[in-house]
Amino acid sequence: MGSGQQVAVFGAYGHTGRFVVAELAARGYSPVPSGRNAQALRELAQEHGLEARMASAEDAASLDRALASAVAVINCAGPFATTTGPVIEAALRAKIPYLDVAAELEANLDTFAHYQDRAREAGAVIVPAMAFFGGLGDLLATAAMGDWTAADEAHIAYALNSWRPTAGTRLSSAVSRERRGDVRLRYSGGQWERRTDAAPALQWTFPEPVGVREVIGEFTMADVVTVPQHLSIPDVTTYMTVEAVRDVAAPHTPAPTAADRSGRSDQTFLVDAVVRSGGVERRATASGQDIYAVTAPLVAEALERVLTGRTKTVGVTSAGEIFDAPDFLHALAPYIALALHPQGA
Ligand SMILES: NC(=O)c1ccc[n+]([C@@H]2O[C@H](COP(=O)([O-])OP(=O)(O)OC[C@H]3O[C@@H](n4cnc5c(N)ncnc54)[C@H](OP(=O)(O)O)[C@@H]3O)[C@@H](O)[C@H]2O)c1
């Protein structure tokens, strides 16, 4: 456990950042809340008895001060198009690991493209999308692979009973849409394709009790960035239940509200990862409550493993590549229910 080590959390007073701060404190770390809003920072720091440090993405010296004496930084400040570069640069200067929870495809792709060489050369660890989207699906797909080194297809289907988006989710989606233009992305035949047709409406058979559900196919999320970075799979597709797509797209869907004392909402999720090779199918699924809240144990578990050397690589990397995926997933047992078939159980 953390033994009081300082971990900087940029974007700490956001909805997700708050879960991350609480999870780090519960694991024995000393979170250092950081961000650009003095009052929000002060209130959060007082609530947890912590020392906060003001910093802004535009001011490198302020980021250096925020990261001073920290053993790692977790970036929860999205839209990440603005924050990823400056916070990674600060982490490289401070020679500490960087993890983020970004689910912006363009920002995720940029991190791999722009920092891989420098990070490897420096022996630095940079883990983008270490969260519900990008992290959990990647771990499940990797665990489902078992002893396979390649597969024909990976499919990751999300069953969310509802999706009340935070302001950060809405802003990040808007930034992604603006950067991408009037197209959607899919990963097929080992390449990114820009498509202008409508995403397909399909049915997906989730494990019981969820069962057969209407989904939108090619609802491309961060797992489509992370999975092909390290698994030899030319077709990677993600799917989302239609109710959740409607919720997140509707302008007036309210933000999530707490349904229990930990602050979790009553949203439920099931993530179903299927890999196929030569007509054989392997599967791993995880279910739990609240996609924002569960991001905290995901990123905190990752941090703990990076700091204790339970890693397989350096550079810009994803959860499935750097960690032992089945072991990581089992460690999340208090937060997710897991079913791995047929390997790695
Ligand atoms: N991959 C996943 O599964 C996953 C899970 C959870 C969250 N996320 C992503 O994480 C981000 C945050 O989500 P959230 O739910 O925490 O949203 P939120 O409650 O709106 O919080 C956003 C936080 O980011 C900060 N921020 C935004 N732009 C900033 C900038 N330029 N400089 C400094 N701070 C900045 C905000 O501070 P101000 O108030 O000062 O703007 C706030 O603290 C979103 O992009 C979301 O999509 C992804």
The ligand as a MOL file (V3000), in Angstrom:
LIG
                    3D

  0  0  0     0  0            999 V3000
M  V30 BEGIN CTAB
M  V30 COUNTS 48 52 0 0 0
M  V30 BEGIN ATOM
M  V30 1 N -11.9700 6.5300 -19.8170 0
M  V30 2 C -13.0040 6.5250 -18.9670 0
M  V30 3 O -13.6770 5.5230 -18.7880 0
M  V30 4 C -13.2880 7.7580 -18.1670 0
M  V30 5 C -13.8500 7.6430 -16.9020 0
M  V30 6 C -14.0800 8.8040 -16.1720 0
M  V30 7 C -13.7740 10.0480 -16.7160 0
M  V30 8 N -13.2390 10.1150 -17.9680 0 CHG=1
M  V30 9 C -12.8850 11.3900 -18.5660 0
M  V30 10 O -12.2600 12.1990 -17.5960 0
M  V30 11 C -12.5470 13.5660 -17.8260 0
M  V30 12 C -13.0810 14.1780 -16.5650 0
M  V30 13 O -14.3230 13.6290 -16.3000 0
M  V30 14 P -15.1530 14.0640 -15.0250 0
M  V30 15 O -16.2700 13.1290 -14.9750 0
M  V30 16 O -14.2790 14.1510 -13.8370 0 CHG=-1
M  V30 17 O -15.6110 15.5240 -15.4650 0
M  V30 18 P -15.8170 16.8450 -14.5780 0
M  V30 19 O -16.5080 16.5220 -13.3170 0
M  V30 20 O -16.4200 17.8430 -15.4740 0
M  V30 21 O -14.3250 17.2720 -14.1940 0
M  V30 22 C -13.4170 17.7340 -15.1490 0
M  V30 23 C -12.1850 18.2030 -14.4180 0
M  V30 24 O -11.1810 18.5520 -15.3730 0
M  V30 25 C -10.7090 19.8560 -15.0760 0
M  V30 26 N -10.2240 20.5240 -16.2800 0
M  V30 27 C -10.7980 20.5470 -17.4970 0
M  V30 28 N -10.0420 21.2390 -18.3770 0
M  V30 29 C -8.9610 21.6520 -17.6620 0
M  V30 30 C -7.8150 22.4170 -17.9990 0
M  V30 31 N -7.6120 22.8960 -19.2310 0
M  V30 32 N -6.9020 22.6510 -17.0460 0
M  V30 33 C -7.0740 22.1750 -15.7980 0
M  V30 34 N -8.1530 21.4590 -15.4060 0
M  V30 35 C -9.0860 21.2130 -16.3380 0
M  V30 36 C -11.9010 20.5590 -14.4820 0
M  V30 37 O -11.5010 21.7110 -13.7820 0
M  V30 38 P -12.2290 23.1430 -14.0140 0
M  V30 39 O -13.4810 23.0680 -13.2220 0
M  V30 40 O -11.2380 24.1050 -13.5030 0
M  V30 41 O -12.5110 23.2480 -15.4970 0
M  V30 42 C -12.4190 19.4560 -13.5700 0
M  V30 43 O -11.6710 19.3500 -12.4000 0
M  V30 44 C -13.5140 13.5700 -19.0050 0
M  V30 45 O -12.7600 13.7920 -20.1660 0
M  V30 46 C -14.0850 12.1720 -19.0350 0
M  V30 47 O -14.4850 11.7620 -20.3250 0
M  V30 48 C -12.9860 8.9900 -18.6910 0
M  V30 END ATOM
M  V30 BEGIN BOND
M  V30 1 1 1 2
M  V30 2 2 2 3
M  V30 3 1 2 4
M  V30 4 1 4 5
M  V30 5 2 4 48
M  V30 6 2 5 6
M  V30 7 1 6 7
M  V30 8 2 7 8
M  V30 9 1 8 9
M  V30 10 1 8 48
M  V30 11 1 9 10
M  V30 12 1 9 46
M  V30 13 1 10 11
M  V30 14 1 11 12
M  V30 15 1 11 44
M  V30 16 1 12 13
M  V30 17 1 13 14
M  V30 18 2 14 15
M  V30 19 1 14 16
M  V30 20 1 14 17
M  V30 21 1 17 18
M  V30 22 2 18 19
M  V30 23 1 18 20
M  V30 24 1 18 21
M  V30 25 1 21 22
M  V30 26 1 22 23
M  V30 27 1 23 24
M  V30 28 1 23 42
M  V30 29 1 24 25
M  V30 30 1 25 26
M  V30 31 1 25 36
M  V30 32 1 26 27
M  V30 33 1 26 35
M  V30 34 2 27 28
M  V30 35 1 28 29
M  V30 36 1 29 30
M  V30 37 2 29 35
M  V30 38 1 30 31
M  V30 39 2 30 32
M  V30 40 1 32 33
M  V30 41 2 33 34
M  V30 42 1 34 35
M  V30 43 1 36 37
M  V30 44 1 36 42
M  V30 45 1 37 38
M  V30 46 2 38 39
M  V30 47 1 38 40
M  V30 48 1 38 41
M  V30 49 1 42 43
M  V30 50 1 44 45
M  V30 51 1 44 46
M  V30 52 1 46 47
M  V30 END BOND
M  V30 END CTAB
M  END
